[in-house]
Amino acid sequence: MRVGVYVDGYNLYYGGRSLCGRGTAGWRWLDIRALATTLVGERVNWAGATIQRVVYCTARVDAIDNPSGHSDQDIYLRALDAANSVDHIEYGYYVSRVKTLPLAKRDAPIRQARSRVPVGTVNPSANQTAGALKDVPGNGAGRHFWRKLRADDFIRHQLPDLVAGYRLPQGW
């Protein structure tokens, strides 16, 4: 089975910050591919699964409002690319206002995907998984799974301190 991994960088970051502690070092320099490989490897009903593509979706931290955050993020994104921890970084835009969408529209792409292929949903937050993301493992194509990340998932899957000239930012 070929596996595609799509990561919401902001949810991953804020989930990790909640689980590990905002001022705690040792969790931000996350090796996305290593974490995904472990999560897929845990699945007994996904025998032989291989990760084909890892897409990291994020928005850039504003350099004017947060110059150190922008610099740290830039180093991290370059390190992810240099380490082959991701295959593609998809840049979106940060929106500070709350966006709402009717539940029926929000979960329709997920239902369509689950009807065709097994889907794994990983929740990086200490909060409950959103209702629109829940389902029954056997629905549609079947073999779906849900997993909540723990602090040790972040800590155990770190990039080397130095990746192709990109050094782990201080305090990370």
C-alpha positions in Angstrom: 0.0 0.0 0.0 1.3 3.4 -0.9 0.7 6.1 1.7 0.5 9.9 1.3 1.0 12.0 4.4 -0.4 15.6 4.6 0.5 17.6 7.7 -1.1 20.8 8.9 2.0 22.5 10.3 0.1 25.0 12.5 -2.0 22.3 14.2 1.1 20.2 14.6 3.0 23.0 16.2 0.3 24.2 18.6 -0.5 20.6 19.5 3.1 19.9 20.3 3.3 23.1 22.3 0.3 22.1 24.3 1.5 18.5 24.9 5.2 19.3 25.5 5.1 22.8 27.0 5.6 26.2 25.4 9.0 26.9 26.9 10.2 23.3 26.8 13.1 22.5 24.4 13.5 19.2 22.5 10.2 18.8 20.6 10.1 21.5 17.8 12.9 20.1 15.5 10.5 17.4 14.4 11.4 14.9 11.7 8.0 14.6 10.0 8.9 11.6 7.8 10.3 9.7 10.8 7.1 10.3 12.8 4.9 9.3 9.9 6.9 6.2 9.3 6.5 5.2 13.0 2.7 5.9 12.9 2.2 3.9 9.7 4.4 1.1 11.0 2.2 0.7 14.1 -0.7 -0.3 11.9 -1.0 -4.1 11.8 -3.7 -3.9 9.1 -1.5 -1.8 6.8 1.2 -4.5 6.3 3.7 -3.5 3.6 2.6 0.1 3.6 5.3 2.6 2.4 5.3 6.3 2.5 5.4 7.7 -1.0 5.0 11.4 -0.3 5.0 13.8 2.7 3.5 17.2 2.2 3.9 19.8 4.9 1.3 22.6 4.8 2.1 25.8 6.6 1.9 29.6 6.5 5.0 31.8 7.0 5.4 33.6 10.3 5.4 37.3 9.6 9.0 38.7 9.6 7.9 42.1 10.7 5.6 41.1 13.6 7.9 38.2 14.7 11.4 38.4 13.2 12.9 35.6 15.5 9.9 33.3 14.8 10.2 33.9 11.1 14.0 33.1 11.2 13.5 30.0 13.3 10.7 28.8 11.0 12.8 29.5 7.9 15.7 27.4 9.3 13.3 24.6 10.2 11.7 24.5 6.8 15.1 24.5 5.1 16.2 21.7 7.4 13.1 19.6 6.6 13.8 19.9 2.9 17.5 19.2 3.2 16.9 16.2 5.4 14.3 14.8 3.0 11.9 14.8 5.9 9.2 16.2 3.5 8.8 16.0 -0.2 6.9 19.2 -0.6 6.1 22.3 1.5 2.8 23.9 0.6 2.5 27.5 1.6 -0.8 29.0 2.6 -1.7 32.2 4.2 -2.2 32.9 7.9 -5.8 34.2 8.6 -6.3 35.8 12.0 -10.1 35.8 11.8 -12.2 32.8 12.7 -13.5 31.0 9.6 -16.5 28.8 9.8 -17.9 26.3 7.3 -21.0 24.1 7.6 -20.2 20.7 8.9 -21.6 19.0 5.8 -19.2 20.7 3.5 -16.2 20.4 5.9 -16.4 16.6 6.2 -17.5 15.7 2.6 -13.8 15.5 1.2 -12.9 13.2 4.1 -15.9 10.9 3.5 -15.1 10.7 -0.2 -11.5 9.8 0.6 -12.6 7.1 3.1 -14.9 5.6 0.5 -11.9 5.0 -1.8 -8.8 4.4 0.4 -7.9 3.7 4.0 -7.4 7.0 5.9 -5.4 7.6 9.0 -6.1 10.7 11.1 -3.6 11.8 13.6 -4.6 14.4 16.2 -1.6 16.4 17.5 -3.7 18.1 20.2 -4.6 17.2 23.7 -8.2 18.0 22.7 -10.7 15.4 21.4 -10.7 14.6 17.7 -13.2 16.8 15.9 -16.5 15.0 15.2 -16.2 15.5 11.4 -12.9 13.5 11.5 -14.4 10.5 13.3 -15.9 7.5 11.6 -16.0 3.7 11.9 -12.8 1.9 10.9 -14.7 -0.5 8.6 -16.7 2.1 6.6 -16.0 2.7 2.9 -12.6 1.2 1.9 -12.0 0.2 5.5 -8.8 -0.1 7.6 -9.1 3.6 8.7 -7.3 4.6 11.9 -7.2 7.4 14.4 -4.3 8.2 16.7 -3.6 11.0 19.2 0.0 12.1 19.5 1.8 12.2 22.8 4.7 14.3 24.0 7.1 11.4 23.6 6.1 11.1 19.9 7.5 14.6 19.4 10.6 14.0 21.5 11.5 10.6 19.9 11.4 11.9 16.3 13.8 14.8 16.1 16.1 15.8 13.3 19.9 15.8 13.9 21.0 19.0 15.5 22.8 19.9 12.3 21.2 19.2 8.9 23.1 20.3 5.8 24.4 23.4 7.5 21.0 24.2 9.2 21.4 24.2 13.0 18.7 23.5 15.6 17.6 27.0 16.8 18.5 27.8 20.4 15.7 26.8 22.8 14.1 24.4 20.4 
